[in-house]
């Protein structure tokens, strides 16, 4: 008699199933990491661009500014806060970018 027994086939199928589930789980995990990194990279680049844009704005008119990145990215919003520092004449600008219904955010600090 040549061939495999039912037990051997079942063990082989169990090993293949475990391996396949592990590979699929790892693939899904890494896809979610790539998606999160992409979101954060877009938010970071938009925040840096907004800070450069605000460099030309006088300090007095910067207080309490906020908005979105419409029309290109209306799902991302930004808010600027100004705080004094211990050094006279130096202020801390914090630009916060939020997305996913304000569940995720990224902040950049700039001193001016």
C-alpha positions, 0 to 999 in steps of 0.5 A, spaced: 500 500 500 502 506 497 499 513 500 498 517 506 494 515 511 488 520 514 492 522 520 498 524 516 493 528 511 490 532 517 496 533 520 499 536 514 493 540 513 493 543 520 501 545 519 499 549 512 493 552 515 497 555 521 502 557 516 497 560 512 494 564 518 501 566 520 503 569 513 496 573 512 496 576 519 503 578 518 501 581 511 495 585 514 499 588 520 504 590 515 499 593 511 496 597 517 503 600 518 504 602 511 497 606 511 499 609 518 506 611 516 503 614 509 498 618 513 503 621 518 508 623 512 502 627 509 500 630 515 508 632 517 509 635 510 502 639 510 504 641 517 511 643 515 508 647 508 503 651 513 509 653 518 513 656 512 507 659 509 506 662 516 513 665 516 511 671 512 505 672 517 506 678 522 506 675 529 500 679 532 495 676 527 497 669 528 493 668 535 488 662 534 488 661 527 485 654 524 483 651 518 483 645 513 487 643 507 482 644 503 481 643 497 486 638 496 486 635 503 479 637 506 479 631 511 485 634 515 485 640 519 490 644 523 490 649 529 496 654 531 497 656 538 502 661 540 505 661 547 511 665 550 517 662 552 522 664 558 527 667 553 524 675 552 522 676 545 521 668 543 515 665 542 513 657 541 508 656 535 505 649 535 501 647 529 497 641 530 494 637 524 488 632 526 485 627 521 480 621 522 475 625 525 480 628 530 482 622 533 489 622 530 494 628 530 501 630 529 504 637 532 510 641 530 513 646 534 517 652 531 520 658 535 520 665 532 
